[in-house]
């Protein structure tokens, strides 16, 4: 028998860290999410947002290249190397490469504009480069804050950046147009360009990225002009497979939005319309990824620290169980209140509600992605990152093939099937290989049962509301089913839930 208390103590610690890093991450991501979800209230026609969607489908791919696994490598080598030398070497590498990559992108921008179909707004690419520049330079300082357990500053900087972003957008889209209309001879009227329109979303992002970088200046001052070439080679050997993993992951996550309007078999205006709608549908589904991102902020350094403990695998198994339960509640929150979400986004125009039938497929696909992220710790800890790259490439092939084959025929549904199938494959492949090279005693049957249960609950409610569809009934039935599942989980997991921080004291021991 193994000692349960050290494992539970580790899970509690991770839960506390997830809250510390999760609250600012959730707050900042949710504020940004709300700003994006405001698009249906600002622009009546979804096609107006297509070019913005296209730009933000490109950014994640380039972010992987700009950062090339340095963040994960920093956590991996932090305990074994001289901390000052590690941070300085990696920082100098990132500074030099960021400057070179930014210049290269600037000279290639005409080609990118043409390939992405952004001829009407070529300036978007220049603004995108600026965002990438400052976001990349903020990566390692954020990693330092996480590694050194400095969540207060982490929270402040994260939230400050997104608040500046939002304020800039509100100023440019909500306040200045009216001011310029009533003060046409003012200095602001001479410099404000109302035609930029939705482009002010990108300008707001630029402002937020710059302010974030400024607020991390004290971390940058720790960089010494000392470059350890031997250490750099060792880090690059570890991190280069992570570039493949990252790029493959972005293909799986973003490809459907990147290629949608180029492969769907409809006129260009209709393609832009569908892309705008699909991007909005995807935003609803990825509410789950906000929680995944919050978890990741705390989990990445935690997993590496925990690896040396005697009961590490058992700790990982318990972390997985609580993670899957959290995802189940998120899935229910989306699925059971889907009619409410549809009502909200269609207040300005009914066209924004098209394709809502694929939200559940996308949401479950993103749960598989979260589970895969948890499972992937095996190849990071065993230095078998090439296996992770192979899994991700396999997922990318699936994504590419299904998107090309199904989007022309099934439109939104084809893209959703690609996402679901890709992440299902990656999750299963990582589990099988992980159990071979780094066995973790996951409660597989119980976790599958929970996932199947929430899917059946949501499908049952969707069938019922298809026959009787008042919004009040949908909300009431959804709330009742949500409460029933919560009660069931509380009964099944009572003993372990009692040991968790915060919620444990509210659960009866009888």
Buried (B, 14 or more C-beta within 10 A) or exposed (E): EEEEEBBBEBBBBBBBBBBBBBBBBBBBBBBBBEBBBBBBEBBEBBBBBBBBBBBBBBBBBBBBBBBBBBBBBBBBBBEEBEBEBBBBBBBBBBBEBBEEBBEEBEEEBEEBBEEBBBEEBBBBBBBBBBBBBBBBBBBBBBBBBBBBEEBEBBBEBBBBBBBBBBBBBBBBBEEBEEEBEEEEEEEEBEEBEEEBBBBBBBBBBBBBBBBBBBBBEEBBEEBEEEBBEEBBEBBBEBBBBBBBBBBBBBBBBBBBBBBBBBBBEEEEEEBBBBBBBBBBBBBBBBBBBBBBBBBBBBBBBBBBBBBEEEBBBBBBBBBBBBBBBBBBBBBBBBBBBBBEBBBBBBEBBEBBBBBBEBBBBBBBBBBBBBBBBBBBBBBBBEEBBEBBBBBBBBBBBBBBEBBBBBBEEBBBBBBBBBBBBBBBBBBBBBBEBBBEEBEBEBBEEBBEEBBEBBBEBBEEBBEBBEEEEEEEEBBEBBEEBBEEBEEEBBEBBBEBBBBBEEEBEEBEEE
